[in-house]
């Protein structure tokens, strides 16, 4: 059989596929803690995430939120750090914790059959942590050392500084940590933060996998009687204080062979009417492998291993960011090409062929992103924490399907202005 | 801990089902149907990695992987039509294999067949693509191995631990000049030697039907010339007979300690035993090294025990950064004491059960994604039998405390060890 290898097989345009965001099951524990659950698993595994409003947004002093979160596993009234770790690891479970800007989380991955042994100990971490002095001392010592290593990396420095330029150091999104911050931490601050923002704090629970039939009872039994949710959250507002100067060149390592380039402009949060449209424009610009920045700066010029642009995933406000590590001698040329690509987007409408490709790519990868319970709950979590509903999901597909080249060009003119971008190179 | 902890958890993991057939040109095809996903995955694994490189032209397998995206005989651009079909793809190279995978809406699976078969048929061998990708790979090299503190650790350790076997260089290559000097003739030669149907495994997984995949495999891959079977004949690493040590002075803030020992090959029993041993020593907050050396003695700010999952005889490593003020000598001695402990007495039942339970979890979570299942099927087929994927857990479950002690005694011998003392200058 002769086949024609030159022409592509027929495809169904992904952009026309019917995408559904599987709705969650919802219930409320006795103390008012809401639970959102996705039952979509084939394997008997479970992800449970406890989200507390305990991010650095709520701390009075730098790094208190992150330290409190980190030390949740390091001692309760009943168990030492080793015993806590051993308990979860014995059951093949993974208990992680992470601190973000508004929120901080505890995440459990486990096999369903071990859930009854694990939930009571998670409750202990929310209710009975003691923050032993010796654990804090080890943490300080090791974190200071880790920071010292990170400060040798140009990408680490660049990530800190660009956020500071965009938001200001006093904003939780622009703040970063010094050795002195670690030294000045004291146990009492952690105890107080813990009580206010975990034990009595605002909590949401997200579940995904193949939840057991008695999930609600199990959660209520371990968490429904705790004092979480006993206060309303304090209303705290921060104003961005963007830097005056727009361009920065920093030498961190005189012998460095690459520069970390960051370019960013302030942007809005997901509630702004331009946000979803900007996501489409961003994809064309630098959002995927076939984007203009990748095609030009990596695939044509070979200046870098990778270059990306994205809208930061923050709740209050965002930034439009371009990020790459490029050869030291081509950093200037790379920045110049980024501006050239911005200018092309402002001056020429995107042609139909490229726009069709991006539409199909975006919907196809969304379909792939929704494959599996953990992915579905992650999307829901993002919507819920951002105060959005599934209308946002269907609107964003609608935007991808219907946005025109003219709208994209207008958007580029509105936002991709070089003079509004901060520009940073750290060697 | 209560007695309930000592029960054995029996296998509860589902079997991964698949069909297997071989095309006339020798291409092995595995199909794993999973109607629960709207997606399909096409995964092609080539039986070639950095270990198959000429010692004077290292980094080539990986550079070649980049060139696979630079256009094929009939299709100028690989990525664009795939993205148009709603798909995404990537690839990776290791010391053992090179793997290419793409995922797209299942309705468009034929696009993946069209693209993958054309680049197995032949590349465009474009000079421009070679020139650009050499630069890209050089930037990748710099980003990960030069412009990072401790970035050269594994480069140095491999050279210390291996004297003959090609695991003595990293996938990225021994030096930048090897990548810089790559020539288009090398590219052609490499392609026709390694990228033939006989040396490849195709796995299609997801919302697909066996009959349709048979038809598509035959249609798109059936008439690609089979090529010659690549006979791997690598120099064997001689048994190490004396401890080796090397010292490095670098512009880093902290001293680091890195030590390795030679261990079993991927299908040896000793491999599975050592896999559990690394968990007992270094897996998580209740592991021995972490508890003893980071928490109690506070000699290390972090410590890790791992192995490389290599197909041929690999390395097991213990590595960590030291707390300031602690000497490398003290740190080395403390590690040695933990090694002696695991050799002198049996691990406890709790420890053994813990690491078996962890292994069961790891397998269950890995098997969740269809892409991961496709990759595993290809890897096990390459190792000799895809069915191994379904018997892995049993192999781990069968390991006893005595096995662990025995293997630790065999592997963690001083004369089998390589130590890298990485000093802050």
Interface residues (C-beta under 8 A of the other chain):
Chain A: X1 X3 X5 X6 X8 X9 X10 X11 X12 X13 X14 X15 X17 X41 X42 X43 X44 X45 X73 X81 X82 X84 X85 X86 X89 X90 X91 X92 X93 X94 X109 X110 X111 X113 X138 X141 X142 X145 X146 X148 X149 X151 X152 X153 X154 X253 X255 X256 X257 X258 X288 X289 X290 X298 X299 X300 X301 X302 X303 X304 X305 X325 X326 X327 X356 X357 X358 X360 X361 X363 X364 X365 X367 X368 X371 X372 X374
Chain B: X1 X5 X9 X12 X13 X14 X36 X37 X38 X39 X73 X74 X75 X79 X80 X81 X83 X84 X85 X86 X87 X88 X103 X104 X105 X107 X108 X110 X111 X113 X114 X117 X118 X121 X131 X132 X133 X134 X135 X136 X137 X138 X139 X140 X142 X143 X146 X147 X148 X149 X150 X219 X220 X251 X252 X253 X254 X283 X284 X285 X286 X291 X294 X295 X298 X301 X302 X321 X323 X324 X350 X353 X354 X357 X358 X359 X360 X361 X362 X364 X365 X367 X368 X369 X370
